[in-house]
């Protein structure tokens, strides 16, 4: 499913949300409608088909039912408001408000030509540090990095980020971000460079196990899954990432740079088929590890 800022029609967004949920689970229009507070089990289906209109007053309930928070919640409500605008002036006002909101909270998805960004962990870390350390020299930024790097490496990275238009300098010589956050986009499209970034961050995560519990949060679950359960968990992880980005975008200030890794990977080969009498939809939790 596309980012919400790529939609202009709230009906299309609702339909795509439903189709995505339906693809990975037994999600129904009835369940969706009940979650949004409608008595008619097919009301939202009729909305998507253009037979019914979603009121501005109900937009928030539908947004909540889809798990939207922060700017995504506001953006969805504005899409509904735009659809209800009665004249050109009202439509222009609603459209401009939606655009302003998107620009203030947008997530930039890089194109193939910019994937050099993902070749080194230094790029995203320094991109965050430089924007929140006004007046800092390369040596100061280098000392703030974990692990430590040289001032020359910081200078080289800053030059790359400015050239790639991921950072820009203001009149005072301070750096600011051109976008609030940067996304790899679809995992299926991530090239070798992005996988290298994930390997680097994975190595750092292992080393972070030695940090005090007050500075890091790690947990793990070892599970037996069916393919259906795996696809549903992937969808939950994608939704979780989206909500986390929205939460991080709510604050303009930064106190420390963090990395969040979400990892789901096989620990066995495919078993030759479910045992007879085993529930087909079961996800059997075999072992849990928390806060270790």
Secondary structure, DSSP 4 states (H G I P E B T S, - for coil): ---GGG-S-HHHHHHHHHHHHHHHS---HHHHHHHHT-SSTTHHHHHHTTSS---HHHHHHHHHHTT--HHHHHHHHHHHHHHH--SHHHHHHHHHHHHHHHHHH-EEEPPGGGGGGGG-HHHHHHHHHHHTSTT--HHHHHHHSSS---HHHHHHHHHHHHHTTSEEE-TTS-EEESSSEEE---GGG--HHHHHHHHHHHHHHHHGGGS-TTT---EEEEEE--HHHHHHHHHHHHHHHHHHHHHHTT-S--SS----------SSPPPSSPPTT--TT--EEEEEEE--
